[in-house]
Amino acid sequence: MTPKQQDKLATGVLTGLASIIVLILVSLLGYILVRGVPQISWHFLTAPARTFQAGGGIGIQLFNSLYLLILALLISLPLALGAGVYLSQYARDNWLTSVIRVAIEVLSSLPSIVVGLFGFLLFVIKFKLGFSILSGALALTFFNLPILTRNIEEALQSIGPLQREAGLALGLSRWETITRVLIPEALPSILTGLILSAGRIFGEAAALIYTAGQSAPALDFHNWNPFNIASPLNPMRPAETLAVHIWKINSEGIMPDTAAVSAGASAVLILVVLLFNLGARWLGHRIYRHLTGK
């Protein structure tokens, strides 16, 4: 077989494997959306869930998922950004940084159920935060922080030395070069990691079962005082998320329309993640153009 024939064979094999993966993904998403989209309505998106009656919605669970996503990102993103900048720009290549990177790799591969049990013992029991949104957000911070940190570090390291040297040659300090040159240039890669992390947070169930809880108390959407137990913004209240709700109704089997609610909730979960991805990329593109002038 000639080298040209080998190249064609390898190209065909790789194209076939990629096509199979895309076909599986499209089939899975298509199956979920075809079954779930007809169940979606305004009532379904806003009404509270019902346990023993048909016709319930996912309004509280959907709000809990979005609120938990925002709170978890507000905690984990600054920590990951600081750690990524330190590891890529300030840390020396010694045994300490090697240990830190190994620890990050180990933490990033932990099963979510282990993170949930850790969060239950530390935040729910030890710190006495109880089953709450705050406990869930802190547990998801441990779950997501290693991946975000690694992504930001690699994004900053992928920038060539010319940008750093140009910033320093213009009289910028090291910190100004990082904040005004490197981070804006690495923003698309950082945004990609943020979107992947957000998808994991929004679809996480195992870690939240033991931290945020499996109940969804009624909320007063006219009361936005975060210190009131009935307020939607109260971070100390238990909060069943959309992913936990899907797991719960399928495991209990006491809801009359379990199949319809589960299918609709799964479709909403996918659509919300898709809309978040598109919105984050649009906003990131605008910020990137504003910061870099490209």
HELIX and SHEET records of a PDB file:
HELIX    1   1 PRO A    3  GLY A   36  1                                  34    
HELIX    2   2 VAL A   37  GLN A   39  5                                   3    
HELIX    3   3 TRP A   42  THR A   46  1                                   5    
HELIX    4   4 GLY A   59  VAL A   85  1                                  27    
HELIX    5   5 TYR A   86  TYR A   90  3                                   5    
HELIX    6   6 TRP A   95  SER A  108  1                                  14    
HELIX    7   7 SER A  112  GLY A  119  1                                   8    
HELIX    8   8 PHE A  120  LYS A  126  3                                   7    
HELIX    9   9 ILE A  133  GLN A  157  1                                  25    
HELIX   10  10 PRO A  161  ALA A  169  1                                   9    
HELIX   11  11 ARG A  174  THR A  177  1                                   4    
HELIX   12  12 ILE A  178  LEU A  182  3                                   5    
HELIX   13  13 ILE A  183  GLY A  203  1                                  21    
HELIX   14  14 ALA A  206  ILE A  209  1                                   4    
HELIX   15  15 LEU A  242  GLU A  252  1                                  11    
HELIX   16  16 THR A  258  THR A  292  1                                  35    
END                                                                             
